[in-house]
Amino acid sequence: MAERPAAAAPFPSYGPMMIEPDIKDWTWVLERPCPDCGYDAATIEPAHVGAGLRDNVELWAPLLMHPAVSERPDDHTWSAVEYACHVRDVFRLFAVRLQLMLDEDGAVFSNWDQDVTAVEDDYASQDATAVGRDLALAGAALADRFDEVPTTGWAHTGLRSDGARFTVETFATYLLHDPTHHIWDVERGYSALDERRWRQ
């Protein structure tokens, strides 16, 4: 990844307080399009999720070169680097869960609290260049693993700790919404920061 340009005049900044936990059940994206980012799981072929992940990974590099990459647009929204940390960790987690499902039909997933992880791993202070590199590696590895799912593997199932049940097929299309939506989140955050800056 190329070096990030030097920062311009400082953007309004919100401190690294803990973001209010996201407790929504996002499995509804398997049933209807997302009204925010536009993702529509019904239009996604599971066998094409690997290609979709690779396309998504390419979108992160320029976003993580933005001079406001570590700035939060408000006190309840992550910065771009925090979203990228989350996506990197989602890629890593889903690689583990995908392998569990392929190895054991009916696998049960350990709980993962994304909000606790964000605080404990100090997402807000992580280096954007390193995060971008690790996100790309994790995304590529996960994409390769989806490409390798055998025909019989797509029907294997997994159970999340909250009771949500997935097949590998629905797991794949559910996954792709996450990094897609967070590209939208980051772009919206940058727009809010730009607007606030020009109002000063």
MDTraj code that builds the backbone (N, CA, C; nanometers):
import mdtraj as md
import numpy as np

residues = "MET ALA GLU ARG PRO ALA ALA ALA ALA PRO PHE PRO SER TYR GLY PRO MET MET ILE GLU PRO ASP ILE LYS ASP TRP THR TRP VAL LEU GLU ARG PRO CYS PRO ASP CYS GLY TYR ASP ALA ALA THR ILE GLU PRO ALA HIS VAL GLY ALA GLY LEU ARG ASP ASN VAL GLU LEU TRP ALA PRO LEU LEU MET HIS PRO ALA VAL SER GLU ARG PRO ASP ASP HIS THR TRP SER ALA VAL GLU TYR ALA CYS HIS VAL ARG ASP VAL PHE ARG LEU PHE ALA VAL ARG LEU GLN LEU MET LEU ASP GLU ASP GLY ALA VAL PHE SER ASN TRP ASP GLN ASP VAL THR ALA VAL GLU ASP ASP TYR ALA SER GLN ASP ALA THR ALA VAL GLY ARG ASP LEU ALA LEU ALA GLY ALA ALA LEU ALA ASP ARG PHE ASP GLU VAL PRO THR THR GLY TRP ALA HIS THR GLY LEU ARG SER ASP GLY ALA ARG PHE THR VAL GLU THR PHE ALA THR TYR LEU LEU HIS ASP PRO THR HIS HIS ILE TRP ASP VAL GLU ARG GLY TYR SER ALA LEU ASP GLU ARG ARG TRP ARG GLN".split()
xyz = np.array([
    [0.0843, -0.1195, 0.0000],
    [0.0000, 0.0000, 0.0000],
    [0.0875, 0.1241, 0.0000],
    [0.0479, 0.2241, -0.0793],
    [0.1237, 0.3485, -0.0860],
    [0.1137, 0.4244, 0.0449],
    [0.2107, 0.5119, 0.0668],
    [0.2070, 0.5918, 0.1883],
    [0.0883, 0.6855, 0.1863],
    [0.0333, 0.7105, 0.3027],
    [-0.0760, 0.8053, 0.3121],
    [-0.0219, 0.9454, 0.2977],
    [-0.0958, 1.0363, 0.2324],
    [-0.0523, 1.1743, 0.2215],
    [-0.0518, 1.2419, 0.3567],
    [0.0293, 1.3443, 0.3698],
    [0.0336, 1.4196, 0.4948],
    [-0.1031, 1.4794, 0.5230],
    [-0.1402, 1.4833, 0.6490],
    [-0.2718, 1.5354, 0.6870],
    [-0.2801, 1.6850, 0.6617],
    [-0.3974, 1.7269, 0.6191],
    [-0.4238, 1.8692, 0.6015],
    [-0.4610, 1.9263, 0.7376],
    [-0.5318, 2.0393, 0.7381],
    [-0.5749, 2.0980, 0.8643],
    [-0.6580, 1.9964, 0.9415],
    [-0.6441, 1.9902, 1.0742],
    [-0.7140, 1.8886, 1.1536],
    [-0.8645, 1.8946, 1.1349],
    [-0.9226, 1.7766, 1.1303],
    [-1.0681, 1.7667, 1.1261],
    [-1.1202, 1.7716, 1.2694],
    [-1.2457, 1.8093, 1.2896],
    [-1.3032, 1.7989, 1.4241],
    [-1.2897, 1.6553, 1.4713],
    [-1.2485, 1.6349, 1.5922],
    [-1.2200, 1.5002, 1.6406],
    [-1.3025, 1.4666, 1.7634],
    [-1.3482, 1.3432, 1.7681],
    [-1.4155, 1.2917, 1.8863],
    [-1.3221, 1.1894, 1.9492],
    [-1.3111, 1.1919, 2.0790],
    [-1.2188, 1.1036, 2.1481],
    [-1.2576, 0.9577, 2.1333],
    [-1.1646, 0.8681, 2.1696],
    [-1.1876, 0.7244, 2.1515],
    [-1.2740, 0.6626, 2.2602],
    [-1.3901, 0.7232, 2.2874],
    [-1.4823, 0.6619, 2.3812],
    [-1.5423, 0.5367, 2.3166],
    [-1.5932, 0.4469, 2.3993],
    [-1.6525, 0.3254, 2.3449],
    [-1.7806, 0.3589, 2.2711],
    [-1.7912, 0.3098, 2.1490],
    [-1.9124, 0.3274, 2.0697],
    [-2.0244, 0.2437, 2.1322],
    [-2.1465, 0.2955, 2.1273],
    [-2.2598, 0.2197, 2.1783],
    [-2.2676, 0.0859, 2.1055],
    [-2.2721, -0.0251, 2.1779],
    [-2.2712, -0.1571, 2.1147],
    [-2.3834, -0.1741, 2.0124],
    [-2.3500, -0.2421, 1.9022],
    [-2.4473, -0.2743, 1.7991],
    [-2.5119, -0.4069, 1.8361],
    [-2.6380, -0.4032, 1.8795],
    [-2.7063, -0.5248, 1.9237],
    [-2.8107, -0.5711, 1.8217],
    [-2.8125, -0.5091, 1.7053],
    [-2.9104, -0.5483, 1.6025],
    [-2.8776, -0.6866, 1.5475],
    [-2.9797, -0.7591, 1.5105],
    [-2.9634, -0.8872, 1.4439],
    [-2.9654, -0.8620, 1.2929],
    [-2.8482, -0.8684, 1.2319],
    [-2.8353, -0.8326, 1.0901],
    [-2.8714, -0.9470, 0.9957],
    [-2.9194, -1.0598, 1.0486],
    [-2.9535, -1.1699, 0.9584],
    [-3.0694, -1.1355, 0.8660],
    [-3.1404, -1.0258, 0.8947],
    [-3.2502, -0.9854, 0.8052],
    [-3.1999, -0.9520, 0.6649],
    [-3.0693, -0.9257, 0.6496],
    [-3.0186, -0.8931, 0.5155],
    [-3.0258, -1.0129, 0.4220],
    [-3.0497, -1.1302, 0.4764],
    [-3.0695, -1.2470, 0.3906],
    [-3.2092, -1.2498, 0.3294],
    [-3.2988, -1.1664, 0.3835],
    [-3.4382, -1.1684, 0.3409],
    [-3.4786, -1.0485, 0.2565],
    [-3.4085, -0.9374, 0.2710],
    [-3.4450, -0.8169, 0.1956],
    [-3.3222, -0.7278, 0.1777],
    [-3.3236, -0.6407, 0.0764],
    [-3.2074, -0.5535, 0.0515],
    [-3.1826, -0.4579, 0.1672],
    [-3.0571, -0.4217, 0.1860],
    [-3.0224, -0.3224, 0.2872],
    [-3.0597, -0.1846, 0.2353],
    [-3.1419, -0.1088, 0.3066],
    [-3.1844, 0.0227, 0.2575],
    [-3.0732, 0.1280, 0.2605],
    [-2.9649, 0.1003, 0.3313],
    [-2.8548, 0.1963, 0.3399],
    [-2.7516, 0.1735, 0.2300],
    [-2.6862, 0.0579, 0.2331],
    [-2.5767, 0.0337, 0.1376],
    [-2.6244, -0.0258, 0.0060],
    [-2.7491, -0.0741, 0.0027],
    [-2.8040, -0.1296, -0.1200],
    [-2.7736, -0.2759, -0.1439],
    [-2.7025, -0.3406, -0.0543],
    [-2.6677, -0.4816, -0.0726],
    [-2.7944, -0.5666, -0.0776],
    [-2.7977, -0.6581, -0.1739],
    [-2.9139, -0.7457, -0.1906],
    [-2.8635, -0.8890, -0.1996],
    [-2.8764, -0.9641, -0.0907],
    [-2.8240, -1.0999, -0.0861],
    [-2.8889, -1.1898, -0.1905],
    [-3.0116, -1.1586, -0.2282],
    [-3.0824, -1.2429, -0.3247],
    [-3.0172, -1.2408, -0.4623],
    [-2.9362, -1.1404, -0.4890],
    [-2.8719, -1.1293, -0.6207],
    [-2.7319, -1.1900, -0.6214],
    [-2.6873, -1.2420, -0.5082],
    [-2.5501, -1.2919, -0.4958],
    [-2.5472, -1.4436, -0.5077],
    [-2.4675, -1.4929, -0.6009],
    [-2.4439, -1.6364, -0.6099],
    [-2.3356, -1.6724, -0.5092],
    [-2.3616, -1.7657, -0.4201],
    [-2.2606, -1.8005, -0.3205],
    [-2.1239, -1.8339, -0.3802],
    [-2.1230, -1.8988, -0.4947],
    [-1.9957, -1.9341, -0.5576],
    [-1.9175, -1.8119, -0.6045],
    [-1.9835, -1.6952, -0.6083],
    [-1.9173, -1.5720, -0.6513],
    [-1.8760, -1.4836, -0.5334],
    [-1.8981, -1.5316, -0.4110],
    [-1.8639, -1.4510, -0.2943],
    [-1.7140, -1.4255, -0.2876],
    [-1.6329, -1.5225, -0.3263],
    [-1.4882, -1.5011, -0.3271],
    [-1.4491, -1.3822, -0.4132],
    [-1.5067, -1.3749, -0.5323],
    [-1.4784, -1.2616, -0.6211],
    [-1.5293, -1.1318, -0.5601],
    [-1.6458, -1.1377, -0.4944],
    [-1.6999, -1.0183, -0.4302],
    [-1.6109, -0.9688, -0.3181],
    [-1.5521, -1.0600, -0.2423],
    [-1.4596, -1.0210, -0.1364],
    [-1.3357, -0.9534, -0.1936],
    [-1.2839, -1.0075, -0.3023],
    [-1.1654, -0.9462, -0.3639],
    [-1.1965, -0.8052, -0.4145],
    [-1.3132, -0.7882, -0.4725],
    [-1.3534, -0.6547, -0.5184],
    [-1.3634, -0.5591, -0.3999],
    [-1.4186, -0.6064, -0.2898],
    [-1.4342, -0.5214, -0.1724],
    [-1.2994, -0.4809, -0.1150],
    [-1.2080, -0.5750, -0.1064],
    [-1.0749, -0.5466, -0.0514],
    [-1.0081, -0.4317, -0.1269],
    [-1.0246, -0.4289, -0.2577],
    [-0.9616, -0.3239, -0.3369],
    [-1.0145, -0.1848, -0.3028],
    [-1.1363, -0.1765, -0.2535],
    [-1.1959, -0.0471, -0.2202],
    [-1.1370, 0.0133, -0.0933],
    [-1.0783, -0.0709, -0.0073],
    [-1.0287, -0.0204, 0.1209],
    [-0.8989, 0.0580, 0.1093],
    [-0.8141, 0.0217, 0.0156],
    [-0.6818, 0.0861, 0.0069],
    [-0.6911, 0.2383, -0.0042],
    [-0.7669, 0.2946, -0.0999],
    [-0.7742, 0.4408, -0.1072],
    [-0.8444, 0.5032, 0.0140],
    [-0.9412, 0.4344, 0.0700],
    [-1.0115, 0.4891, 0.1866],
    [-0.9179, 0.5020, 0.3067],
    [-0.8225, 0.4110, 0.3174],
    [-0.7306, 0.4137, 0.4303],
    [-0.6119, 0.5070, 0.4076],
    [-0.6083, 0.5747, 0.2939],
    [-0.5067, 0.6771, 0.2683],
    [-0.5602, 0.8174, 0.2946],
    [-0.6856, 0.8274, 0.3319],
    [-0.7489, 0.9570, 0.3569],
    [-0.6837, 1.0238, 0.4783],
    [-0.6629, 1.1561, 0.4742],
    [-0.5990, 1.2235, 0.5888],
    [-0.6797, 1.2159, 0.7177],
    [-0.8085, 1.1882, 0.7078],
    [-0.8926, 1.1794, 0.8278],
    [-0.9223, 1.0347, 0.8659],
    [-0.8327, 0.9452, 0.8295],
    [-0.8584, 0.8024, 0.8477],
    [-0.8827, 0.7635, 0.9939],
    [-0.8258, 0.8379, 1.0865],
    [-0.8405, 0.8050, 1.2286],
    [-0.9399, 0.8945, 1.3011],
    [-1.0100, 0.9798, 1.2267],
    [-1.1056, 1.0729, 1.2871],
    [-1.2469, 1.0144, 1.2877],
    [-1.3132, 1.0271, 1.4005],
    [-1.4530, 0.9873, 1.4082],
    [-1.5425, 1.1030, 1.3637],
    [-1.6418, 1.0757, 1.2793],
    [-1.7306, 1.1838, 1.2339],
    [-1.8237, 1.2354, 1.3423],
    [-1.8498, 1.1554, 1.4432],
    [-1.9327, 1.1964, 1.5564],
    [-1.9034, 1.1009, 1.6711],
    [-1.9709, 1.1212, 1.7824],
    [-1.9376, 1.0440, 1.9015],
    [-2.0040, 0.9074, 1.9089],
    [-2.0712, 0.8666, 1.8021],
    [-2.1310, 0.7337, 1.8016],
    [-2.0975, 0.6545, 1.6754],
    [-1.9940, 0.6994, 1.6018],
    [-1.9564, 0.6336, 1.4770],
    [-1.8059, 0.6093, 1.4743],
    [-1.7666, 0.4901, 1.4354],
    [-1.6251, 0.4579, 1.4238],
    [-1.5562, 0.5420, 1.3164],
    [-1.4261, 0.5573, 1.3313],
    [-1.3428, 0.6149, 1.2261],
    [-1.3216, 0.5097, 1.1171],
    [-1.2638, 0.5519, 1.0049],
    [-1.2376, 0.4581, 0.8954],
    [-1.1441, 0.3465, 0.9389],
    [-1.0404, 0.3802, 1.0155],
    [-0.9456, 0.2756, 1.0563],
    [-1.0117, 0.1775, 1.1522],
    [-1.1053, 0.2240, 1.2339],
    [-1.1761, 0.1323, 1.3228],
    [-1.2659, 0.0374, 1.2429],
    [-1.3353, 0.0902, 1.1432],
    [-1.4150, 0.0024, 1.0577],
    [-1.3268, -0.0991, 0.9867],
    [-1.2108, -0.0557, 0.9406],
    [-1.1205, -0.1470, 0.8704],
    [-1.0693, -0.2559, 0.9643],
    [-1.0391, -0.2192, 1.0890],
    [-0.9988, -0.3197, 1.1879],
    [-1.1093, -0.4235, 1.2058],
    [-1.2316, -0.3756, 1.2158],
    [-1.3452, -0.4658, 1.2315],
    [-1.3577, -0.5600, 1.1123],
    [-1.3483, -0.5063, 0.9914],
    [-1.3609, -0.5892, 0.8712],
    [-1.2477, -0.6914, 0.8647],
    [-1.1264, -0.6487, 0.8955],
    [-1.0130, -0.7426, 0.9008],
    [-1.0438, -0.8581, 0.9944],
    [-1.0962, -0.8269, 1.1135],
    [-1.1237, -0.9302, 1.2119],
    [-1.2434, -1.0161, 1.1734],
    [-1.3412, -0.9566, 1.1053],
    [-1.4526, -1.0353, 1.0524],
    [-1.4014, -1.1366, 0.9505],
    [-1.3129, -1.0932, 0.8611],
    [-1.2556, -1.1862, 0.7628],
    [-1.1855, -1.3022, 0.8331],
    [-1.1075, -1.2723, 0.9350],
    [-1.0356, -1.3775, 1.0075],
    [-1.1325, -1.4719, 1.0788],
    [-1.2327, -1.4141, 1.1436],
    [-1.3304, -1.4948, 1.2165],
    [-1.4095, -1.5842, 1.1222],
    [-1.4536, -1.5293, 1.0097],
    [-1.5356, -1.6076, 0.9180],
    [-1.4549, -1.7180, 0.8509],
    [-1.3245, -1.6985, 0.8364],
    [-1.2404, -1.8062, 0.7835],
    [-1.2399, -1.9241, 0.8803],
    [-1.2309, -1.8944, 1.0095],
    [-1.2337, -2.0001, 1.1109],
    [-1.3703, -2.0686, 1.1121],
    [-1.4757, -1.9895, 1.1093],
    [-1.6106, -2.0468, 1.1142],
    [-1.6432, -2.1260, 0.9882],
    [-1.5985, -2.0781, 0.8743],
    [-1.6216, -2.1527, 0.7507],
    [-1.5548, -2.2896, 0.7584],
    [-1.4328, -2.2935, 0.8069],
    [-1.3626, -2.4211, 0.8180],
    [-1.4332, -2.5145, 0.9156],
    [-1.4843, -2.4577, 1.0259],
    [-1.5600, -2.5388, 1.1206],
    [-1.6810, -2.6029, 1.0539],
    [-1.7529, -2.5258, 0.9737],
    [-1.8725, -2.5768, 0.9079],
    [-1.8386, -2.6857, 0.8066],
    [-1.7284, -2.6679, 0.7379],
    [-1.6897, -2.7672, 0.6381],
    [-1.6387, -2.8949, 0.7047],
    [-1.5746, -2.8791, 0.8205],
    [-1.5216, -2.9960, 0.8915],
    [-1.6298, -3.0709, 0.9674],
    [-1.7314, -2.9957, 1.0133],
    [-1.8354, -3.0557, 1.0973],
    [-1.9706, -2.9960, 1.0631],
    [-2.0518, -3.0702, 0.9953],
    [-2.1881, -3.0247, 0.9657],
    [-2.2625, -3.0084, 1.0985],
    [-2.3187, -2.8876, 1.1205],
    [-2.3844, -2.8598, 1.2471],
    [-2.2909, -2.7988, 1.3500],
    [-2.1825, -2.7389, 1.3047],
    [-2.0850, -2.6777, 1.3956],
    [-2.1495, -2.5666, 1.4784],
    [-2.1015, -2.5491, 1.6004],
    [-2.1486, -2.4428, 1.6895],
    [-2.0353, -2.3426, 1.7060],
    [-2.0646, -2.2140, 1.6811],
    [-1.9626, -2.1098, 1.6871],
    [-1.9479, -2.0553, 1.8288],
    [-1.8254, -2.0287, 1.8688],
    [-1.8017, -1.9565, 1.9934],
    [-1.8491, -1.8128, 1.9773],
    [-1.8901, -1.7528, 2.0872],
    [-1.9361, -1.6137, 2.0825],
    [-1.8203, -1.5193, 2.0529],
    [-1.8497, -1.4116, 1.9780],
    [-1.7520, -1.3063, 1.9524],
    [-1.8208, -1.1726, 1.9742],
    [-1.7678, -1.0941, 2.0659],
    [-1.8231, -0.9620, 2.0934],
    [-1.7384, -0.8591, 2.0206],
    [-1.7909, -0.8055, 1.9109],
    [-1.7132, -0.7143, 1.8282],
    [-1.6817, -0.5834, 1.8996],
    [-1.7709, -0.5409, 1.9868],
    [-1.7507, -0.4130, 2.0551],
    [-1.6438, -0.4241, 2.1634],
    [-1.6427, -0.5350, 2.2350],
    [-1.5372, -0.5580, 2.3333],
    [-1.4020, -0.5702, 2.2638],
    [-1.3996, -0.6410, 2.1519],
    [-1.2748, -0.6561, 2.0768],
    [-1.2209, -0.5207, 2.0321],
    [-1.3098, -0.4321, 1.9874],
    [-1.2672, -0.3001, 1.9403],
    [-1.1970, -0.2213, 2.0505],
    [-1.2457, -0.2361, 2.1726],
    [-1.1852, -0.1647, 2.2860],
    [-1.0573, -0.2338, 2.3308],
    [-1.0636, -0.3663, 2.3500],
    [-0.9475, -0.4384, 2.3999],
    [-0.8290, -0.4317, 2.3040],
    [-0.8560, -0.4323, 2.1735],
    [-0.7490, -0.4252, 2.0737],
    [-0.7181, -0.2824, 2.0310],
    [-0.7867, -0.1867, 2.0920],
    [-0.7609, -0.0444, 2.0668],
    [-0.7631, -0.0125, 1.9169],
    [-0.8743, -0.0455, 1.8540],
    [-0.8893, -0.0181, 1.7115],
    [-0.8560, 0.1277, 1.6783],
    [-0.8954, 0.2189, 1.7649],
    [-0.8821, 0.3615, 1.7348],
    [-0.7377, 0.4056, 1.7167],
    [-0.6434, 0.3337, 1.7760],
    [-0.5031, 0.3740, 1.7702],
    [-0.4202, 0.2929, 1.6720],
    [-0.4820, 0.2015, 1.5996],
    [-0.4044, 0.1163, 1.5098],
    [-0.3609, 0.1924, 1.3841],
    [-0.2482, 0.1502, 1.3293],
    [-0.1897, 0.2150, 1.2116],
    [-0.2659, 0.1740, 1.0862],
    [-0.3130, 0.2731, 1.0112],
    [-0.3982, 0.2452, 0.8952],
    [-0.3262, 0.1647, 0.7875],
    [-0.1976, 0.1903, 0.7683],
    [-0.1232, 0.1168, 0.6651],
    [-0.1146, -0.0310, 0.7010],
    [-0.0833, -0.0602, 0.8265],
    [-0.0741, -0.1990, 0.8708],
    [-0.2112, -0.2662, 0.8668],
    [-0.3140, -0.1927, 0.9079],
    [-0.4495, -0.2482, 0.9055],
    [-0.4916, -0.2805, 0.7629],
    [-0.4611, -0.1907, 0.6704],
    [-0.4964, -0.2144, 0.5310],
    [-0.4274, -0.3372, 0.4743],
    [-0.3012, -0.3534, 0.5095],
    [-0.2260, -0.4710, 0.4628],
    [-0.2868, -0.5994, 0.5186],
    [-0.3170, -0.5991, 0.6479],
    [-0.3709, -0.7198, 0.7109],
    [-0.5125, -0.7499, 0.6632],
    [-0.5905, -0.6450, 0.6398],
    [-0.7258, -0.6642, 0.5851],
    [-0.7173, -0.7304, 0.4482],
    [-0.6263, -0.6839, 0.3643],
    [-0.6118, -0.7404, 0.2294],
    [-0.5712, -0.8872, 0.2352],
    [-0.4788, -0.9198, 0.3242],
    [-0.4337, -1.0586, 0.3368],
    [-0.5463, -1.1480, 0.3874],
    [-0.6191, -1.1001, 0.4898],
    [-0.7281, -1.1798, 0.5451],
    [-0.8413, -1.1964, 0.4444],
    [-0.8712, -1.0889, 0.3711],
    [-0.9768, -1.0964, 0.2708],
    [-0.9419, -1.1910, 0.1577],
    [-0.8168, -1.1881, 0.1127],
    [-0.7738, -1.2763, 0.0045],
    [-0.7779, -1.4224, 0.0487],
    [-0.7348, -1.4480, 0.1713],
    [-0.7359, -1.5855, 0.2218],
    [-0.8785, -1.6384, 0.2333],
    [-0.9697, -1.5541, 0.2808],
    [-1.1093, -1.5960, 0.2935],
    [-1.1719, -1.6167, 0.1564],
    [-1.1411, -1.5281, 0.0631],
    [-1.1933, -1.5435, -0.0732],
    [-1.1477, -1.6761, -0.1336],
    [-1.0208, -1.7095, -0.1147],
    [-0.9691, -1.8363, -0.1667],
    [-1.0420, -1.9547, -0.1043],
    [-1.0704, -1.9422, 0.0244],
    [-1.1368, -2.0541, 0.0925],
    [-1.2791, -2.0720, 0.0404],
    [-1.3495, -1.9639, 0.0123],
    [-1.4839, -1.9773, -0.0444],
    [-1.4772, -2.0363, -0.1850],
    [-1.3751, -2.0000, -0.2605],
    [-1.3589, -2.0569, -0.3950],
    [-1.3419, -2.2081, -0.3907],
    [-1.2896, -2.2582, -0.2786],
    [-1.2574, -2.4002, -0.2669],
    [-1.3694, -2.4834, -0.2043],
    [-1.4819, -2.4191, -0.1684],
    [-1.5911, -2.4956, -0.1066],
    [-1.6415, -2.6011, -0.2060],
    [-1.6431, -2.7275, -0.1668],
    [-1.6929, -2.8310, -0.2578],
    [-1.8440, -2.8222, -0.2751],
    [-1.8934, -2.8808, -0.3794],
    [-2.0365, -2.8762, -0.4080],
    [-2.1193, -2.9238, -0.2898],
    [-2.0740, -3.0283, -0.2250],
    [-2.1491, -3.0835, -0.1120],
    [-2.1360, -2.9980, 0.0143],
    [-2.0395, -2.9060, 0.0160],
    [-2.0141, -2.8278, 0.1357],
    [-2.1114, -2.7139, 0.1579],
    [-2.1764, -2.6651, 0.0522],
    [-2.2616, -2.5472, 0.0652],
    [-2.3824, -2.5707, 0.1554],
    [-2.4226, -2.6978, 0.1701],
    [-2.5391, -2.7286, 0.2532],
    [-2.5017, -2.7525, 0.3992],
    [-2.3737, -2.7562, 0.4310],
    [-2.3342, -2.7746, 0.5707],
    [-2.3852, -2.6578, 0.6549],
    [-2.4099, -2.6852, 0.7815],
    [-2.4709, -2.5844, 0.8670],
    [-2.3809, -2.5457, 0.9839],
    [-2.4106, -2.4275, 1.0396],
    [-2.3424, -2.3783, 1.1582],
    [-2.4402, -2.2998, 1.2428],
    [-2.4188, -2.3002, 1.3724],
    [-2.5105, -2.2350, 1.4654],
    [-2.4348, -2.1311, 1.5469],
    [-2.4832, -2.0061, 1.5419],
    [-2.4223, -1.8997, 1.6187],
    [-2.4700, -1.9072, 1.7640],
    [-2.3956, -1.8448, 1.8553],
    [-2.4285, -1.8545, 1.9977],
    [-2.5646, -1.7937, 2.0317],
    [-2.6148, -1.7035, 1.9456],
    [-2.7464, -1.6434, 1.9714],
    [-2.8598, -1.7242, 1.9084],
    [-2.8263, -1.8388, 1.8500],
    [-2.9275, -1.9258, 1.7921],
    [-2.9453, -1.9119, 1.6421],
    [-2.8819, -1.8125, 1.5801],
    [-2.8939, -1.7953, 1.4349],
    [-2.8287, -1.9143, 1.3640],
    [-2.9000, -1.9705, 1.2686],
    [-2.8529, -2.0889, 1.1968],
    [-2.8221, -2.0519, 1.0523],
    [-2.7087, -2.0975, 1.0049],
    [-2.6654, -2.0702, 0.8684],
    [-2.6320, -2.2009, 0.7978],
    [-2.6513, -2.2018, 0.6658],
    [-2.5811, -2.2970, 0.5805],
    [-2.4566, -2.2247, 0.5310],
    [-2.3627, -2.2970, 0.4731],
    [-2.2451, -2.2295, 0.4164],
    [-2.2901, -2.1303, 0.3089],
    [-2.3965, -2.1634, 0.2379],
    [-2.4483, -2.0744, 0.1343],
    [-2.4995, -1.9431, 0.1928],
    [-2.5836, -1.9498, 0.2961],
    [-2.6346, -1.8256, 0.3555],
    [-2.5261, -1.7547, 0.4358],
    [-2.4338, -1.8305, 0.4931],
    [-2.3194, -1.7747, 0.5640],
    [-2.2375, -1.6864, 0.4700],
    [-2.2191, -1.7328, 0.3473],
    [-2.1398, -1.6585, 0.2481],
    [-2.2069, -1.5275, 0.2095],
    [-2.3361, -1.5334, 0.1797],
    [-2.4037, -1.4110, 0.1353],
    [-2.4306, -1.3160, 0.2517],
    [-2.4462, -1.3696, 0.3715],
    [-2.4571, -1.2851, 0.4910],
    [-2.3262, -1.2118, 0.5153],
    [-2.2164, -1.2832, 0.5045],
    [-2.0839, -1.2233, 0.5241],
    [-2.0600, -1.1040, 0.4339],
    [-2.0876, -1.1189, 0.3052],
    [-2.0495, -1.0165, 0.2086],
    [-2.1161, -0.8825, 0.2367],
    [-2.2295, -0.8848, 0.3045],
    [-2.2931, -0.7585, 0.3391],
    [-2.2067, -0.6760, 0.4333],
    [-2.1362, -0.7409, 0.5264],
    [-2.0621, -0.6682, 0.6295],
    [-1.9572, -0.5734, 0.5711],
    [-1.8614, -0.6201, 0.4922],
    [-1.7630, -0.5260, 0.4374],
    [-1.8232, -0.4291, 0.3366],
    [-1.9290, -0.4714, 0.2674],
    [-1.9974, -0.3811, 0.1744],
    [-2.0600, -0.2649, 0.2501],
    [-2.1289, -0.2970, 0.3580],
    [-2.1951, -0.1931, 0.4368],
    [-2.0926, -0.0993, 0.4996],
    [-1.9791, -0.1516, 0.5403],
    [-1.8815, -0.0663, 0.6073],
    [-1.8052, 0.0243, 0.5107],
    [-1.7982, -0.0119, 0.3851],
    [-1.7496, 0.0838, 0.2843],
    [-1.8441, 0.2033, 0.2813],
    [-1.9733, 0.1756, 0.2825],
    [-2.0749, 0.2821, 0.2847],
    [-2.0611, 0.3663, 0.4108],
    [-2.0394, 0.2999, 0.5254],
    [-2.0217, 0.3721, 0.6514],
    [-1.9035, 0.4682, 0.6445],
    [-1.7909, 0.4198, 0.5930],
    [-1.6696, 0.5023, 0.5863],
    [-1.6890, 0.6204, 0.4916],
    [-1.7460, 0.5966, 0.3763],
    [-1.7686, 0.7055, 0.2804],
    [-1.8631, 0.8098, 0.3386],
    [-1.9658, 0.7646, 0.4084],
    [-2.0590, 0.8570, 0.4723],
    [-1.9878, 0.9367, 0.5822],
    [-1.9009, 0.8697, 0.6572],
    [-1.8262, 0.9381, 0.7624],
    [-1.7342, 1.0442, 0.7080],
    [-1.6654, 1.0143, 0.5993],
    [-1.5781, 1.1145, 0.5376],
    [-1.6587, 1.2342, 0.4868],
    [-1.7744, 1.2071, 0.4304],
    [-1.8588, 1.3173, 0.3821],
    [-1.9005, 1.4076, 0.4980],
    [-1.9349, 1.3470, 0.6117],
    [-1.9742, 1.4264, 0.7281],
    [-1.8573, 1.5098, 0.7791],
    [-1.7381, 1.4519, 0.7823],
    [-1.6199, 1.5260, 0.8260],
    [-1.5891, 1.6409, 0.7317],
    [-1.5987, 1.6167, 0.6025],
    [-1.5725, 1.7225, 0.5042],
    [-1.6720, 1.8363, 0.5201],
    [-1.7982, 1.8012, 0.5366],
    [-1.9013, 1.9039, 0.5503],
    [-1.8770, 1.9884, 0.6749],
    [-1.8426, 1.9237, 0.7837],
    [-1.8171, 1.9976, 0.9071],
    [-1.6942, 2.0875, 0.8934],
    [-1.5965, 2.0380, 0.8255],
    [-1.4732, 2.1166, 0.8074],
    [-1.4998, 2.2438, 0.7283],
    [-1.5752, 2.2307, 0.6215],
    [-1.5995, 2.3469, 0.5365],
    [-1.6936, 2.4477, 0.6010],
    [-1.7651, 2.4041, 0.7032],
    [-1.8522, 2.4966, 0.7767],
    [-1.7765, 2.5808, 0.8796],
    [-1.6544, 2.5371, 0.9102],
    [-1.5766, 2.6092, 1.0118],
    [-1.5307, 2.7463, 0.9620],
])
top = md.Topology()
chain = top.add_chain()
for i, resn in enumerate(residues, 1):
    res = top.add_residue(resn, chain, resSeq=i)
    for name in ("N", "CA", "C"):
        top.add_atom(name, md.element.get_by_symbol(name[0]), res)
traj = md.Trajectory(xyz[None], top)
